[in-house]
Amino acid sequence: MRFKLIVVFVEDGKTEAVLTAAREKGATGATVISNARGEGLNQPKTFFGLSLETQRDMVLLLVEEHLARSILEKIAEVAEFDERPGTGIALQLDVEDAVGVAHQVRELASVVEEQI
């Protein structure tokens, strides 16, 4: 079984919605790293030297490759990445190898067989 790593940078207020959407599409778990900071096309605004940007979370999802695209699309929809600039970004990376995922392989085997 092959995996993809989906990395999501999202406003902290939308993290739970992203996690729920990913689970609905087949993700079996996630790691959330809080207090990430990002900078997009426009530099962040400041007020007397204080940043006015919203707090971001980084969500890491190790998912089966056949489920990855639908999970990525659902995350983009829920987080409104394409509708509102500056709300975040999601991307997927190939995973060469992974350990500690035997329980996911057992859980996903029948789901993936249906997809193929």
N, C-alpha and C positions, 0 to 999 in steps of 0.2 A: 504494500500500500504506500502511495506517495502522498506527501503533504505539501501544503503551501502555508506560508506565514502571512496573515493579514495584519497589517499595522494601520491603526486608525488614530488620528489626532483629532479630537472632538471637544467641543465646549463641555465643561463638566456637567452642565444641566441636561445634556443629552446622552450621557454615558449609559444610564440605565436603559434607555430606549434602544440604543445600539446593541447592548448586550442581549436584550430580549429578542430583538429582530434576528440577531445572529443565531441564537438558540433555536428560534422557530424554523430557520433554514438549515439546521443540522449541525451547528457548532456544538462541541461537547464541553467547552470550557474556555476561560479567558484569563489573562493577567492584566490588571489595570494599574498603571503607574500615574499617580496624581502629580499635579503641579508642573506639567510640561509647559514650555513656552515656545511659541513659534512666531515667525514673521513672514508675511506673504508679500504680495506685490507692492503694497503700500506700507511704509514704516508705521509702527504703532504710535498712537497719539499720546501725548503727555500733558499733564496739568501741574505746573510748578514742580516739574521733575518726577512726578509720580505717574506710573503707567496706568492707562485707562483700558488696557486690553482685558478680555475675559480670561478666566483660568481655563486651562486645557487639561485633558487627560489623554494618556497614550494607552490604547487598548491593543493587546497582542493576542491573536487567535491562531492557533495551530489547527488547520482544518484539512480534511481530505481533498485532494486536488479536484475531483469531480464536483464537489460542493462549493468550491471556492468562489467561482464567478457569481453564483446566485446569492451567496452570502454578501459578497462585496457590493452588488447592486442594491440589495435590501438595506444595507448600512447606509449607502449614499442617499437612498430615498428617505429613510427615517431621519437622518441627520441634516437633510436639506443642503448637501454640499453643492449641488449644481444650481439651486434656486437662490441662495444667498451667499455672496462672496465673503470670504473670511471665516466661514463656519467650521472649516476643517478639511481634512484630506484623508483618503484611505488608499492603500496600495497593497499589492500582494507580491511576495517573493517566493521563489522556488526554495525548498528545503532539501539539502543534499542528504541529510541523515538525521535521525532523532532517536533518542532513547527515552524510556519512561512513558511510552504511549501505547503499551500493549493493551491496556484496558479500553482505549479509544478504538483500536483496531478491532477488537472483539465486538464492541458496540456498533461500529459503523459498517462492518462487513456486509450485513444483509441490506442495509440502506444503499450502499454503493452498488451492490449487485443489481438492484432495481434501476439505478440511474444509468448503468452501462447498457 
